[in-house]
Amino acid sequence: MKKVILTLCAVAALAACQKTEIRPYVGDRSRPVVFSVENIYSIETKADPIANGKQVGIYAGAPISKDNVAFNVTMTSETAGTLAPAVTNSLLWGVGQTTQATNFLAVYPYASERTLTGAEEANKYFEYAISDAENVDYADKFLTAVASQAPGTGETPAKVALAFSHPFAKLLYNIDNQTDDYVAGVKISGIHRSGKIMFISGAAVATGDAVAAEDAIALNEITPNASYMTVVMPETSAVNPVVTVNMVSGAKYTFSLAAGVALAAGKVYTASITLSGSHGTEESDRTMLGTFTVTDWANVDAGAMTGGVTSEATKWWYLEGNIDEVGGTEDGNWNKHIPLKCIAPTVWTVDFYYAGGTDIDSGFKVRYAADASDWDDSWGKDVVIEAAGITAEGTLLQGLSQGGPNMRIDAVGKYRINFYTDTHDFHIYKID
């Protein structure tokens, strides 16, 4: 009987032990780190979520101590989603970790070569440089998120909530070009393009010197002759970027803020620029009197903008001959000059009234002139253009030569020429 009692006691003791074994997690094994995601969208639209399957790089501090672990994104709404490790169990809480918090940094898009630098966790970072046009577009989509989280004691650890934001600032320049010139490109100086992303904060911190005037960098073209942008490091102190608008003719506009401003991370700063002024109808009036007004940057009280034309075109394209303004009917004499308007990097246009005849001593030429005595760069061809043969799509005239003869049209009337400066050909159109 005693033996039976002892056996029953042993079974009861074993059952008690087994019951203790399945109590809530007490830290004798590792558990996967689980994330939730918010705010993973475009800085400008606050929409445009990233595509499923894109990857985020996760950096984890002690006691996990992992660098740049790839996680796949699954969006559950326009701005929120979940992350799953690209390799199962590639990021685990520490064995026995329950109340100790771990610092996390998440970076989108993922790049395998990024590793943290620095001995102390509080000062760790990786370097980042906005080096070229392609990298500007990449930086425009760049996001970071940070969190500090302990897993807790349950079987299912607490989720690490990540709310993404843009660590850089964006500069956008919208140009209303009311001149007869064309924007060839826009450059900027006085900003930082190199810096580091801090592990603890996810913030971008500018390093090194600001871009010097002689090293001004080109802005990315969004819309030709109209809209340009770049992405820069944020600034804790006021800066005053200098922006130079270069025209096809060689003219330049330069402007800046009347007073500097600190550039905040995650902000889009927009300047609306109006370029005005045009060339006179005579060569003596060829100088473009350029003026412009610029609005304040949209989301800061930036104050007024200052600047103006810093250099003018030394030469300009003209139509010269027995011509008049399109509204005229007079001969206008051979020395009548009408400036062409630049409508693309290598395309210049002009409307005119042809008042000449078909004789070789009348007609017109296209001329690239600095002053009235400059005949070195005139272009022509011994040809009589048949007005009746000019199609609605325009008739292409090729084979012009430098210093060539006058071109003629066999009927007076209103015409348009689109002249191509790279080939020295042109299309001619009839206009009402």
C-alpha positions in Angstrom: 0.0 0.0 0.0 2.8 2.4 0.9 4.4 1.7 -2.5 1.2 2.6 -4.3 0.9 5.9 -2.3 4.4 6.8 -3.2 3.8 6.1 -6.9 0.7 8.3 -6.8 2.6 11.1 -5.2 5.3 10.9 -7.8 2.7 11.1 -10.6 1.2 14.1 -8.9 4.5 15.8 -8.5 5.4 15.2 -12.2 2.0 16.7 -13.3 2.7 19.7 -11.2 6.1 20.2 -12.9 4.5 19.8 -16.3 1.9 22.4 -15.5 4.7 24.8 -14.4 6.5 24.1 -17.7 3.7 25.6 -19.8 3.2 28.8 -17.8 3.7 32.2 -19.7 7.1 32.9 -21.3 9.8 33.6 -18.8 12.8 34.2 -21.1 14.5 30.9 -21.8 14.4 31.1 -25.6 14.4 33.7 -28.4 11.3 35.1 -30.1 11.0 36.8 -33.5 10.8 40.6 -33.6 7.5 41.7 -35.0 6.9 45.2 -36.6 3.9 47.4 -37.5 4.3 50.2 -40.0 2.8 53.7 -40.4 3.4 56.7 -42.6 5.3 54.9 -45.4 4.3 57.1 -48.3 5.4 60.0 -50.5 6.5 63.2 -48.9 4.6 65.3 -51.3 1.3 63.6 -51.9 0.9 61.9 -48.5 -0.2 59.0 -50.6 1.5 56.8 -53.2 2.4 53.9 -50.8 5.3 51.8 -51.6 4.7 48.6 -53.5 4.3 45.2 -51.7 7.6 43.3 -51.7 9.8 46.3 -51.4 12.4 46.0 -48.6 13.2 47.9 -45.5 16.6 47.6 -43.7 16.3 47.1 -39.9 19.2 48.0 -37.5 18.8 46.7 -33.9 20.8 47.8 -30.9 21.7 45.8 -27.8 21.2 43.1 -26.8 20.1 42.0 -30.4 22.9 43.9 -32.1 22.1 43.4 -35.8 22.9 45.6 -38.8 20.7 46.1 -41.8 18.5 43.0 -41.8 16.2 42.9 -44.8 12.4 42.9 -44.2 9.7 42.7 -46.9 6.9 45.2 -46.8 3.2 44.3 -47.1 0.9 47.3 -47.2 -2.4 46.9 -45.4 -3.7 50.3 -46.3 -2.5 53.4 -48.2 -0.2 54.4 -45.4 0.3 51.4 -43.1 1.5 47.8 -43.3 3.6 45.0 -41.8 7.1 43.8 -42.2 8.3 40.2 -42.6 11.9 39.1 -42.5 13.3 38.2 -45.9 15.0 35.3 -44.1 12.9 33.6 -41.4 14.0 34.3 -37.8 16.8 36.6 -39.0 15.9 39.1 -36.3 15.2 37.7 -32.8 14.8 39.2 -29.4 17.7 38.3 -27.0 17.5 35.1 -25.0 15.9 36.0 -21.7 15.1 39.6 -22.9 11.8 40.8 -21.4 11.9 44.3 -19.9 15.2 45.6 -21.5 14.3 47.9 -24.4 16.1 47.7 -27.8 16.7 50.6 -30.1 15.6 50.1 -33.7 16.3 52.1 -36.9 14.4 51.3 -40.1 15.5 52.6 -43.5 13.6 52.6 -46.8 14.7 51.7 -49.5 16.9 48.8 -48.4 20.5 48.8 -49.5 22.8 45.9 -48.6 26.0 47.9 -48.3 24.8 50.2 -45.5 26.5 49.4 -42.1 26.6 51.5 -39.0 29.8 53.3 -37.9 30.8 54.1 -34.3 31.6 52.3 -31.1 28.9 53.8 -28.8 25.3 53.0 -29.7 24.2 56.5 -29.0 26.6 57.9 -31.6 26.3 55.3 -34.3 25.5 56.4 -37.9 25.9 55.6 -41.5 27.1 58.1 -44.1 24.9 59.4 -46.9 25.7 61.5 -49.9 23.2 63.0 -52.4 25.7 62.8 -55.2 23.9 63.0 -58.6 20.6 63.4 -60.4 19.7 59.7 -60.0 20.5 59.8 -56.3 18.3 62.9 -55.9 15.4 60.9 -57.1 16.4 58.1 -54.7 16.7 60.5 -51.8 13.3 62.0 -52.6 11.8 58.6 -51.6 14.1 57.9 -48.7 12.4 57.3 -45.3 13.6 56.5 -41.8 11.8 55.4 -38.6 13.1 54.7 -35.1 11.6 53.0 -32.0 12.7 51.8 -28.6 10.8 48.7 -27.4 11.0 45.9 -24.9 9.4 42.5 -25.9 7.6 41.9 -22.6 7.0 38.5 -21.0 4.2 37.0 -23.0 4.5 34.2 -25.5 3.8 36.8 -28.2 6.2 39.7 -27.9 5.1 43.3 -28.1 5.1 44.8 -31.6 7.7 47.4 -32.5 5.7 50.3 -34.1 7.5 52.2 -36.8 6.3 55.6 -38.1 8.4 56.6 -41.1 9.4 60.2 -42.1 11.7 61.9 -44.6 15.0 62.9 -43.1 15.9 65.4 -45.9 14.5 68.7 -47.1 13.3 69.2 -50.7 13.7 72.4 -52.7 11.3 73.0 -55.6 11.5 75.9 -58.1 8.6 76.6 -60.4 9.6 79.0 -63.2 7.1 81.1 -65.2 9.3 82.0 -68.2 7.8 85.0 -69.9 10.9 85.9 -71.8 11.8 85.1 -75.4 14.6 82.9 -74.1 14.5 79.2 -72.8 15.8 77.8 -69.6 18.8 75.6 -70.2 19.2 74.5 -66.6 19.2 75.6 -63.0 22.0 75.3 -60.5 22.2 75.8 -56.7 25.0 76.4 -54.1 25.0 77.2 -50.4 23.4 73.8 -49.4 24.8 70.6 -48.0 24.6 67.3 -50.0 26.6 65.1 -47.6 25.8 64.0 -44.2 25.0 61.0 -41.9 21.9 59.2 -40.7 21.9 58.8 -36.9 21.0 55.4 -35.5 19.1 56.6 -32.4 17.1 59.4 -34.0 17.0 58.5 -37.7 17.8 62.1 -38.4 20.0 63.4 -41.2 22.9 65.6 -40.0 24.8 67.7 -42.5 28.6 67.2 -42.6 31.4 69.0 -44.4 31.2 72.3 -46.2 28.3 73.7 -48.0 28.4 73.5 -51.9 30.5 76.5 -53.1 29.4 78.8 -55.8 32.0 77.5 -58.2 30.8 73.9 -57.6 27.1 74.7 -57.9 25.2 71.6 -58.7 22.4 71.1 -61.3 18.8 70.7 -60.1 16.8 67.8 -61.4 14.4 68.8 -64.3 10.8 67.9 -63.6 9.3 69.9 -66.6 11.6 71.5 -69.1 11.7 75.3 -69.0 9.3 75.2 -66.0 10.0 73.1 -62.9 13.2 72.0 -61.1 14.0 70.3 -57.8 16.7 68.9 -55.6 16.9 67.2 -52.2 19.3 68.5 -49.6 20.4 67.9 -46.0 18.4 69.7 -43.4 20.0 72.7 -41.7 19.7 73.6 -38.0 21.1 77.1 -38.7 19.8 79.5 -41.4 21.2 79.1 -44.9 20.5 81.1 -48.0 20.9 78.9 -51.2 22.0 80.8 -54.3 20.1 79.7 -57.4 21.3 80.5 -60.9 18.9 80.1 -63.9 21.0 79.6 -67.1 19.3 80.4 -70.4 20.0 78.9 -73.8 21.2 82.2 -75.0 23.9 82.4 -72.3 22.0 84.9 -70.2 21.9 84.1 -66.4 19.5 85.0 -63.6 20.8 84.7 -60.0 18.6 85.0 -56.9 18.5 84.2 -53.2 16.4 84.9 -50.1 16.7 88.4 -48.6 17.4 86.5 -45.4 18.4 82.9 -44.7 16.2 80.2 -43.3 16.8 76.8 -41.5 15.7 73.9 -43.8 13.6 71.5 -41.8 13.6 67.7 -42.5 10.5 66.4 -44.2 9.5 69.8 -45.7 9.1 70.8 -49.3 10.2 74.4 -49.9 8.7 75.9 -53.1 9.7 79.0 -54.9 7.6 80.5 -57.7 9.8 82.4 -60.1 8.7 84.7 -62.9 11.3 85.6 -65.5 10.3 88.5 -67.7 11.7 90.7 -70.5 12.3 90.3 -74.2 14.4 91.6 -77.0 13.6 94.6 -79.1 12.9 94.4 -82.8 16.2 96.1 -83.7 19.6 94.8 -82.9 20.4 97.9 -81.0 17.7 96.8 -78.5 18.9 93.2 -78.2 19.6 93.4 -74.5 16.9 91.6 -72.5 15.8 93.7 -69.6 15.1 90.8 -67.2 13.1 91.2 -64.1 11.4 88.7 -61.9 9.4 88.3 -58.7 9.6 85.3 -56.4 7.0 84.2 -53.8 8.0 83.2 -50.3 8.8 79.6 -49.8 5.4 78.0 -49.3 5.7 76.5 -45.8 8.0 79.0 -44.1 8.0 82.7 -43.5 11.1 83.2 -45.7 10.7 86.8 -46.5 11.4 88.5 -49.9 13.7 87.2 -52.7 16.4 89.3 -54.2 18.4 89.1 -57.4 18.3 89.8 -61.1 20.1 89.3 -64.4 23.8 88.7 -63.7 24.9 88.2 -67.3 23.3 88.8 -70.6 23.4 87.0 -74.0 26.3 88.2 -76.1 24.5 87.1 -79.3 20.9 86.5 -80.4 19.2 84.8 -83.4 17.4 87.2 -85.7 15.5 87.1 -89.0 16.7 89.9 -91.3 15.6 91.0 -94.7 12.6 92.4 -96.6 10.3 91.6 -93.7 8.1 93.2 -91.2 6.3 92.4 -87.9 3.5 89.9 -88.5 0.9 92.6 -88.2 2.6 94.8 -90.8 2.5 95.0 -94.5 5.4 97.3 -95.3 8.8 96.3 -96.8 10.5 97.3 -93.6 13.7 97.8 -95.6 16.4 95.1 -95.8 17.8 96.1 -92.4 14.6 95.1 -90.6 15.5 92.6 -87.8 13.0 90.5 -85.9 14.4 88.5 -82.9 13.6 84.8 -82.7 12.1 83.3 -79.5 13.8 80.2 -78.0 11.1 77.5 -77.4 13.4 74.5 -76.8 17.1 74.0 -76.3 17.8 74.0 -80.0 14.6 75.4 -81.4 13.9 79.1 -82.1 10.8 80.5 -83.7 9.6 83.8 -85.3 6.4 85.0 -86.9 6.9 87.6 -89.7 5.4 89.3 -92.8 7.3 88.7 -95.9 7.3 91.8 -98.1 10.1 90.9 -100.5 10.1 89.4 -104.0 11.9 86.5 -105.7 15.0 88.5 -106.8 18.2 87.3 -105.2 18.8 90.8 -103.8 15.6 90.6 -101.8 14.5 87.9 -99.4 15.8 87.1 -95.9 18.4 85.4 -93.8 18.7 83.9 -90.4 21.4 85.7 -88.4 23.3 85.1 -85.2 24.4 88.7 -84.3 26.1 90.6 -81.6 25.7 94.0 -83.3 24.7 95.6 -86.5 28.2 95.0 -88.1 28.3 91.3 -87.2 27.8 89.3 -90.4 30.0 86.3 -89.6 27.1 84.1 -88.5 24.4 84.5 -91.1 22.7 81.5 -92.7 21.0 81.3 -96.1 20.4 79.4 -99.3 19.7 80.3 -102.9 16.1 79.1 -103.0 12.6 80.4 -103.8 10.1 78.8 -101.5 6.7 78.1 -103.2 4.0 79.4 -100.8 1.4 77.1 -102.3 3.6 74.1 -101.5 3.9 74.9 -97.7 1.8 72.2 -95.9 -0.1 72.5 -92.7 2.7 70.5 -91.0 5.3 72.9 -92.3 7.8 72.5 -95.0 11.4 71.6 -94.1 14.2 73.6 -95.7 17.6 72.1 -95.4 21.1 72.8 -96.7 21.5 76.3 -95.4 25.1 77.4 -95.3 27.0 80.0 -93.3 27.1 83.2 -95.3 24.8 81.7 -97.9 22.6 83.7 -100.3 19.2 85.2 -99.5 16.1 83.0 -99.2 12.9 84.1 -100.9 9.2 83.3 -101.0 7.1 83.6 -104.1 4.2 85.3 -102.3 4.0 88.1 -99.8 2.1 87.1 -96.6 2.4 85.9 -93.0 4.8 83.1 -92.2 6.4 81.3 -89.2 9.8 79.8 -89.1 11.1 77.2 -86.6 14.9 77.3 -86.8 17.0 74.5 -85.5 20.3 75.8 -84.2 22.0 72.4 -84.1 21.4 71.7 -87.8 20.7 75.2 -89.2 17.6 73.8 -90.9 14.1 75.2 -90.5 10.4 74.5 -91.0 8.3 77.2 -92.6 4.6 77.5 -92.0 1.9 79.8 -93.4 -0.2 81.6 -90.7 -3.4 83.5 -90.9 
